[in-house]
Amino acid sequence: MSWFPVLLVVHIALAVSVFLPSVLLPFALRTGSRGQERAPRGVTAGLLAMQGTGTLVIGGALAVTGILLVWSLGFKLLQQPWLVVALAIYGVNLAVAVVIQRPNLRRLLGASWRPDDRAWAALARRQRYVSYAMAGLIGAIGWLMSTKPALW
Protein backbone atom coordinates (compact mmCIF):
# COMPACT_ATOMS: atom_id res chain seq x y z
CA MET A 1 0.00 0.00 0.00
CA SER A 2 1.27 3.45 -0.89
CA TRP A 3 1.23 5.96 1.95
CA PHE A 4 1.39 8.93 -0.41
CA PRO A 5 -2.40 9.57 -0.71
CA VAL A 6 -2.88 9.37 3.06
CA LEU A 7 0.13 11.60 3.68
CA LEU A 8 -1.13 14.12 1.13
CA VAL A 9 -4.62 14.31 2.68
CA VAL A 10 -3.16 14.68 6.18
CA HIS A 11 -0.75 17.38 4.97
CA ILE A 12 -3.53 19.37 3.28
CA ALA A 13 -5.78 19.08 6.34
CA LEU A 14 -2.94 20.28 8.59
CA ALA A 15 -2.08 23.15 6.23
CA VAL A 16 -5.65 24.42 6.34
CA SER A 17 -5.92 23.81 10.10
CA VAL A 18 -2.86 25.89 10.94
CA PHE A 19 -4.50 29.03 9.46
CA LEU A 20 -8.12 28.23 10.28
CA PRO A 21 -8.22 30.03 13.65
CA SER A 22 -6.61 33.20 12.33
CA VAL A 23 -8.96 33.31 9.37
CA LEU A 24 -12.21 32.43 11.17
CA LEU A 25 -11.88 34.04 14.61
CA PRO A 26 -12.55 37.62 13.45
CA PHE A 27 -15.92 36.43 12.17
CA ALA A 28 -16.71 34.61 15.42
CA LEU A 29 -16.55 37.78 17.53
CA ARG A 30 -20.01 38.73 18.69
CA THR A 31 -21.33 41.08 21.31
CA GLY A 32 -22.94 39.89 24.51
CA SER A 33 -26.34 41.02 25.63
CA ARG A 34 -26.48 44.66 26.79
CA GLY A 35 -22.75 45.14 26.32
CA GLN A 36 -21.66 42.38 28.67
CA GLU A 37 -18.79 40.23 27.57
CA ARG A 38 -19.59 36.65 26.71
CA ALA A 39 -17.22 33.78 27.42
CA PRO A 40 -16.15 31.98 24.25
CA ARG A 41 -18.15 28.82 23.66
CA GLY A 42 -18.46 26.14 21.02
CA VAL A 43 -16.65 26.82 17.77
CA THR A 44 -15.06 30.02 19.07
CA ALA A 45 -13.58 28.22 22.09
CA GLY A 46 -12.27 25.46 19.81
CA LEU A 47 -10.68 27.99 17.46
CA LEU A 48 -9.06 29.76 20.41
CA ALA A 49 -7.64 26.46 21.66
CA MET A 50 -6.33 25.67 18.17
CA GLN A 51 -4.71 29.08 17.95
CA GLY A 52 -3.03 28.65 21.32
CA THR A 53 -0.84 25.58 21.76
CA GLY A 54 -2.62 23.77 18.93
CA THR A 55 -0.87 25.95 16.37
CA LEU A 56 2.56 24.69 17.44
CA VAL A 57 1.47 21.05 17.39
CA ILE A 58 -0.27 21.41 14.02
CA GLY A 59 2.66 23.37 12.58
CA GLY A 60 5.14 20.72 13.70
CA ALA A 61 3.04 17.93 12.20
CA LEU A 62 2.67 19.99 9.01
CA ALA A 63 6.45 20.33 8.71
CA VAL A 64 6.93 16.59 9.25
CA THR A 65 4.32 15.65 6.63
CA GLY A 66 5.80 18.18 4.19
CA ILE A 67 9.26 16.71 4.59
CA LEU A 68 7.86 13.20 4.16
CA LEU A 69 6.04 14.28 0.99
CA VAL A 70 9.20 15.79 -0.48
CA TRP A 71 11.15 12.69 0.52
CA SER A 72 8.58 10.38 -1.11
CA LEU A 73 8.43 12.43 -4.35
CA GLY A 74 12.13 13.21 -4.55
CA PHE A 75 14.14 16.27 -3.60
CA LYS A 76 14.16 17.48 -7.21
CA LEU A 77 10.61 18.67 -6.42
CA LEU A 78 12.14 21.56 -4.46
CA GLN A 79 13.41 23.01 -7.76
CA GLN A 80 9.87 23.51 -9.10
CA PRO A 81 9.01 27.23 -9.41
CA TRP A 82 5.36 26.72 -8.43
CA LEU A 83 6.44 25.07 -5.17
CA VAL A 84 8.94 27.83 -4.40
CA VAL A 85 6.26 30.49 -4.97
CA ALA A 86 3.70 28.52 -2.92
CA LEU A 87 6.15 28.18 -0.03
CA ALA A 88 6.94 31.91 -0.21
CA ILE A 89 3.23 32.77 -0.10
CA TYR A 90 2.85 30.34 2.81
CA GLY A 91 5.68 32.12 4.65
CA VAL A 92 4.04 35.52 4.07
CA ASN A 93 0.70 34.17 5.28
CA LEU A 94 2.34 32.69 8.36
CA ALA A 95 4.07 35.98 9.13
CA VAL A 96 0.76 37.87 8.79
CA ALA A 97 -0.91 35.36 11.11
CA VAL A 98 1.79 35.58 13.77
CA VAL A 99 2.68 39.28 13.60
CA ILE A 100 -0.64 40.95 12.75
CA GLN A 101 -3.65 38.68 13.13
CA ARG A 102 -2.89 36.79 16.33
CA PRO A 103 -1.87 39.76 18.53
CA ASN A 104 -4.82 41.87 17.35
CA LEU A 105 -7.25 39.01 17.95
CA ARG A 106 -5.95 38.62 21.48
CA ARG A 107 -6.40 42.36 22.00
CA LEU A 108 -9.96 42.18 20.66
CA LEU A 109 -10.88 39.19 22.77
CA GLY A 110 -9.26 40.53 25.92
CA ALA A 111 -10.65 44.07 25.74
CA SER A 112 -13.66 45.16 27.66
CA TRP A 113 -15.96 46.89 25.24
CA ARG A 114 -19.46 48.10 24.67
CA PRO A 115 -21.62 47.41 21.61
CA ASP A 116 -21.30 51.08 20.59
CA ASP A 117 -17.48 51.10 20.93
CA ARG A 118 -16.32 52.41 17.55
CA ALA A 119 -12.63 51.70 18.10
CA TRP A 120 -13.30 48.04 18.91
CA ALA A 121 -15.63 47.72 15.92
CA ALA A 122 -13.05 49.33 13.59
CA LEU A 123 -10.32 46.96 14.77
CA ALA A 124 -12.66 43.99 14.38
CA ARG A 125 -13.51 45.12 10.84
CA ARG A 126 -9.80 45.46 9.95
CA GLN A 127 -9.16 41.98 11.30
CA ARG A 128 -11.92 40.60 9.06
CA TYR A 129 -10.23 42.25 6.05
CA VAL A 130 -6.94 40.64 7.06
CA SER A 131 -8.82 37.32 7.19
CA TYR A 132 -10.09 37.86 3.66
CA ALA A 133 -6.53 38.49 2.48
CA MET A 134 -5.24 35.42 4.29
CA ALA A 135 -8.01 33.29 2.78
CA GLY A 136 -7.05 34.62 -0.66
CA LEU A 137 -3.42 33.65 -0.07
CA ILE A 138 -4.50 30.17 1.03
CA GLY A 139 -6.52 29.91 -2.18
CA ALA A 140 -3.48 30.96 -4.22
CA ILE A 141 -1.41 28.25 -2.54
CA GLY A 142 -4.11 25.69 -3.28
CA TRP A 143 -4.24 26.80 -6.91
CA LEU A 144 -0.46 26.56 -7.27
CA MET A 145 -0.37 23.13 -5.63
CA SER A 146 -3.18 21.74 -7.76
CA THR A 147 -2.31 23.23 -11.17
CA LYS A 148 1.50 23.29 -10.90
CA PRO A 149 1.91 26.02 -13.52
CA ALA A 150 5.18 26.70 -15.30
CA LEU A 151 6.04 30.10 -13.83
CA TRP A 152 9.46 30.66 -15.47
Residue pairs with C-beta under 8 A, 6 or more apart in sequence:
3 72
4 69
4 72
4 73
7 65
7 68
7 69
7 72
8 69
10 61
10 65
11 62
11 65
11 66
11 69
14 58
14 61
14 62
14 65
15 62
15 90
15 141
16 138
17 50
17 58
18 55
18 58
18 59
18 62
18 94
19 93
19 97
19 134
19 138
20 47
20 50
21 47
21 48
21 50
21 51
21 54
21 55
22 51
22 97
22 101
22 102
22 105
22 131
22 134
23 131
23 134
23 135
23 138
24 43
24 47
24 131
25 44
25 47
25 48
25 51
25 105
25 109
25 127
25 131
26 101
26 105
26 108
26 124
26 127
26 128
26 130
26 131
27 128
27 131
28 40
28 43
28 44
28 47
29 44
29 108
29 109
29 124
30 38
31 38
31 115
32 38
35 113
35 114
35 115
35 116
37 112
37 113
40 48
40 109
48 109
50 58
51 102
51 105
70 77
70 78
77 83
78 84
80 148
81 150
81 151
81 152
82 144
82 145
82 147
82 148
82 149
82 150
82 151
83 144
83 145
85 144
85 151
86 140
86 141
86 144
86 145
89 137
89 140
89 141
89 144
90 141
92 137
93 134
93 137
93 138
93 141
96 130
96 133
96 134
96 137
97 134
100 130
101 127
101 130
101 131
101 134
104 123
104 126
104 127
104 130
105 127
107 123
108 120
108 123
108 124
108 127
111 120
113 120
114 120
